[in-house]
Every structure is written in C-alpha cells, then in structure tokens.
Amino acid sequence: MLPREELLKGVENRDSVARVIDQAEQAIKTWEVVLTDFLSPPELAEIQRVFSRLTEVQLVAWGGYPQAERQRLAIARAEIPLDQSQVAVTALEIAGNFLFDTATHRDFLGAMLGTGIVREKTGDIIVLGERGAQAIVAPELAEFLEMNLKQVRSVPVKTQPIEISELKVREPKKKEMTTVEASLRLDAIASAGFGMSRSKMVDLIDSGDVRVNWKDVSQASSQVKTGDLIAIRGKGRLEVGEVAVTKKDRYRVQLTRFM
C-alpha cells in the first residue's frame, strides 16, 4: 500500500491526487497499466510532483501532441515497460462553416458537454477558425460524439474520428526579451511580455482570462517570480526567467514568450 496520508499532505488538488493514488494501488496489485481521465495542467503538475518520491510506480503523460495542456496518465509498476503509445486518446474533427458565426473554444466545449459527457473525458480543443475545430477525447466517447454532436452555436457540424497525425497543431514560436520594471506586479510584467498596455492587461485579469502557473488570478497586484508561467487565453504563454535588481532599485526581468 502507498503512504496515502503522507502523499496527500499539503496538496491543493486533493480529490484528483487521491483518485490517482487509488489507481496506482490498482496498478501495483494487478500488474496492469491503468489510465486516468484527462487532467488539467495544475492537477498534472501536482500529481507528477507527489509521485516523483515513489519508486514502485511510474507515470507517463500524453494528450495527443507534445504541447497538450490536458493530458491523461498511464500508471504502471516500475518493472513494466511503459510509453506514450499506451495512453489511449482519440482525435475528432468537428467540421462546419463558421464563416458567419464564429465559435470559440468555450462554444465547442459547451456543445460537447451539452451532449451529456463529462469534462474529465475531454482533452484539448484546437479551434480552426471558420472550418470548425479538432478535439481530443477518451476513445470510448468517439462514437457517441459522432452520433450526438450535430451543432455548435447555430452551425450544423459533422463530427468524425481522425488520425492523431492529422491534428493541426502549430509549433509555438519563442521570443526572448528583457524588461526593466519598478515592481514585479503581474500587470507590469505581463503587459511588458505580451506587448500591451497596463490598462488592457488589468481588464484581462479582471475578466478571468489570465492564469499564473495554471491557476486563475484576479489581482493585478499579484507578485510574480522566476519560473512563473503566465498564460492568457488565445494569446499564448509567458515564462518569467532570471530577475535581477538594478542600481536604481528596479527589476530587470528576462522573459520568454511562447506564441
């Protein structure tokens, strides 16, 4: 048995971590590979940190493509060969003409959940503009969604499985930069990194579009530090690098933007 209480000490995503501990114990007992549902980035990061202390089990994460935010875990005993190919995911195409009624990530997700499925069975959704979207789901949902997902917003859609290799994933571009700021406030650093005004950044923070280390933040005055990852929906991510104090007591911050 795994040291459950010790592993759960101080964790934020307690229910998710506890569920994975149960699955890990099942994997140890049965000598089988056990799959989790799709996990969000903060859940994934915490579970991987907690399980890094254990030698008897191993985890492999996969969400259909290397930069996928939502991923499933395969869990197995340390002695069993394990790789990404054992993490079962299916890609779907949701095709329609969205030229006159543009749909967002939220619209596609809402339409999928509207068929009665749960969020945990869905991975990333890649929006393709006027042509629709591609979604990654647990394989057991593919046929159900093919039959039941017929409309997104006002647009009729055809849903069908595609090969994972057909996913239209853009490789993120990287841009390195340095900024000098009076403080390490989130609005100051993020506005410099994303190249927009402080007031626009404050609006985005207030409207819940900004996350730091995958957690929603509502305070523009939140302080950031080296290693933090700032994400804005639809605008990419910003990694905070080395922070140095200048002679004038300002902060010189290295930033990497992924677009």
C-alpha positions in Angstrom: 0.0 0.0 0.0 1.2 3.5 -0.8 1.7 6.1 2.1 -1.6 7.9 1.2 -1.8 10.4 4.0 1.9 11.4 3.6 1.4 11.8 -0.2 -1.8 13.9 0.4 -0.2 16.3 2.9 -0.4 19.9 1.7 -1.7 19.1 -1.8 -4.2 21.5 -3.4 -6.0 19.1 -5.8 -6.7 16.6 -3.1 -9.6 14.7 -4.8 -7.6 14.3 -8.1 -4.4 13.2 -6.3 -6.4 10.7 -4.1 -8.1 9.2 -7.1 -4.7 8.7 -8.8 -3.3 7.1 -5.6 -6.2 4.6 -5.8 -5.4 3.9 -9.4 -1.7 3.5 -8.7 -2.5 0.9 -6.0 -4.7 -0.9 -8.5 -1.8 -0.9 -11.0 0.6 -2.3 -8.3 -1.9 -5.0 -7.3 -3.0 -6.2 -10.8 0.3 -5.7 -12.7 -1.7 -3.8 -15.4 -1.4 -0.4 -17.0 -4.1 1.9 -15.5 -5.3 5.1 -17.2 -6.6 8.2 -15.6 -9.1 10.6 -17.1 -7.8 13.8 -18.6 -6.1 16.1 -16.0 -5.7 19.8 -16.1 -2.2 21.3 -16.0 -2.2 22.1 -12.3 -3.5 18.6 -11.4 -0.9 17.0 -13.7 2.0 19.1 -12.2 1.0 18.3 -8.6 0.4 14.6 -9.3 3.8 14.3 -11.0 5.5 16.1 -8.1 3.8 13.9 -5.5 4.6 10.6 -7.3 8.2 11.6 -8.0 9.0 10.4 -4.5 7.8 6.8 -5.2 10.0 4.1 -6.7 7.4 1.4 -7.1 5.2 3.1 -9.7 5.9 5.1 -12.9 3.7 7.6 -14.7 3.6 8.6 -18.4 1.5 11.6 -19.5 0.1 12.2 -23.0 -2.6 14.4 -24.5 -2.3 13.6 -28.2 0.5 16.1 -29.0 3.6 17.3 -27.2 2.3 20.7 -26.0 -1.2 19.5 -25.0 -2.5 21.2 -21.9 -4.9 18.5 -20.8 -3.3 15.0 -20.6 -4.1 11.5 -19.3 -1.6 9.5 -17.3 -0.7 5.8 -17.7 0.3 4.3 -14.4 2.2 1.0 -14.0 4.5 -0.8 -11.7 8.1 0.3 -12.2 9.1 -3.1 -13.7 6.6 -2.9 -16.6 7.6 -1.2 -19.9 5.6 2.0 -20.3 5.4 4.6 -23.1 3.1 7.2 -24.6 1.6 4.8 -27.0 -0.2 3.1 -24.1 -2.1 6.3 -23.2 -5.3 5.9 -25.3 -6.6 9.1 -26.8 -8.8 9.7 -29.9 -8.8 12.8 -32.2 -12.1 14.1 -33.6 -12.8 16.6 -36.3 -15.8 18.9 -35.7 -16.4 20.3 -39.2 -18.8 23.1 -40.2 -18.9 26.5 -41.9 -18.2 29.1 -39.1 -17.6 32.0 -41.5 -20.7 33.9 -40.4 -21.0 32.6 -36.8 -17.5 32.4 -35.3 -17.2 29.8 -32.5 -14.7 30.0 -29.6 -13.0 27.2 -27.5 -15.8 27.8 -25.0 -18.5 27.2 -27.6 -17.1 23.9 -28.8 -16.5 22.7 -25.3 -20.1 23.8 -24.3 -21.6 21.9 -27.3 -19.6 18.8 -26.4 -20.6 18.9 -22.7 -24.2 19.6 -23.8 -24.4 16.1 -25.2 -24.1 14.8 -21.7 -20.4 13.9 -21.4 -18.2 15.0 -18.6 -15.2 17.3 -18.8 -12.8 14.7 -17.5 -13.2 12.6 -20.7 -12.2 15.5 -22.9 -8.6 16.8 -23.7 -7.6 19.8 -25.7 -9.7 21.5 -28.3 -7.9 23.1 -31.2 -10.0 25.8 -32.9 -9.5 26.1 -36.6 -11.4 29.3 -37.3 -14.1 29.2 -39.9 -13.6 25.4 -40.6 -14.5 24.2 -37.1 -12.3 22.5 -34.6 -10.4 19.3 -33.6 -10.9 17.7 -30.2 -9.0 15.1 -28.3 -11.2 12.7 -26.2 -11.2 9.4 -24.4 -11.6 6.7 -27.1 -14.9 5.4 -25.6 -16.6 8.8 -26.4 -15.7 8.9 -30.1 -18.7 7.0 -31.4 -21.1 8.8 -29.0 -20.0 12.2 -30.1 -20.0 11.2 -33.8 -23.7 10.4 -33.3 -24.7 13.2 -31.0 -22.6 16.3 -31.6 -24.5 17.9 -34.5 -24.5 21.6 -33.8 -22.2 24.3 -32.4 -23.8 27.7 -31.8 -26.1 28.0 -34.9 -23.9 26.0 -37.2 -24.6 22.3 -38.1 -21.4 20.2 -37.7 -20.2 16.8 -38.8 -18.2 15.0 -36.1 -15.9 12.2 -37.0 -12.7 10.5 -35.8 -9.4 11.4 -37.5 -5.8 10.2 -37.1 -3.8 11.8 -34.4 -1.3 12.8 -37.1 -4.0 14.9 -38.7 -4.1 17.3 -35.7 -3.3 20.8 -36.9 -1.1 21.8 -34.1 1.1 24.9 -34.5 4.6 24.7 -33.1 4.8 27.5 -30.6 7.2 30.4 -31.6 9.6 31.7 -28.9 10.6 35.2 -28.3 13.2 36.2 -25.7 13.1 39.7 -24.2 14.2 41.7 -21.2 12.2 44.4 -19.4 13.0 46.7 -16.6 10.1 47.5 -14.2 9.6 49.3 -10.9 7.9 46.2 -9.4 7.2 42.5 -10.0 3.4 43.1 -10.2 1.6 40.8 -12.5 0.1 43.6 -14.6 3.5 45.2 -15.1 5.4 42.1 -16.1 2.6 40.6 -18.2 1.9 43.8 -20.1 5.6 44.1 -21.0 5.8 40.5 -22.0 2.6 40.4 -24.1 3.2 43.9 -25.6 0.0 45.6 -24.4 -1.0 48.4 -22.2 -1.2 48.0 -18.4 -4.9 49.0 -18.5 -5.7 46.3 -21.1 -3.8 43.8 -19.0 -5.8 44.8 -15.9 -9.0 44.3 -17.9 -7.9 40.8 -18.9 -7.0 39.9 -15.3 -10.4 41.3 -14.1 -12.3 39.2 -16.7 -10.6 36.0 -15.6 -8.6 35.4 -18.8 -5.2 35.3 -17.1 -3.7 32.4 -15.2 -0.4 32.1 -13.4 1.0 28.6 -13.1 -2.3 27.3 -14.4 -4.3 29.0 -11.6 -6.8 31.8 -12.1 -5.7 35.1 -10.7 -7.9 38.1 -10.0 -5.4 40.5 -8.5 -3.4 42.7 -10.9 -1.1 43.4 -8.0 -0.1 39.8 -7.5 3.7 39.4 -7.4 5.5 37.1 -9.9 8.8 35.4 -9.5 11.4 33.4 -11.5 9.9 30.3 -13.0 6.3 31.5 -13.1 4.3 30.8 -16.2 1.7 33.4 -17.2 -1.0 32.4 -19.7 -3.6 34.4 -21.4 -6.4 32.6 -23.3 -5.8 32.9 -27.0 -2.6 34.9 -26.6 0.0 32.3 -25.6 2.2 32.0 -22.6 5.0 33.9 -20.9 7.7 32.4 -18.8 9.4 34.6 -16.2 13.2 34.0 -16.2 16.0 35.5 -14.2 15.2 38.5 -12.1 18.0 41.0 -11.1 17.9 44.3 -9.2 19.4 47.3 -10.9 21.5 50.1 -9.3 18.3 52.2 -9.3 16.4 49.5 -7.4 14.3 48.5 -10.4 13.8 44.9 -11.6 15.5 43.6 -14.7 13.4 40.6 -15.8 14.2 38.0 -18.5 11.1 36.9 -20.3 10.3 34.2 -22.8 7.1 34.5 -24.7 5.5 31.4 -26.4 3.1 32.4 -29.2 
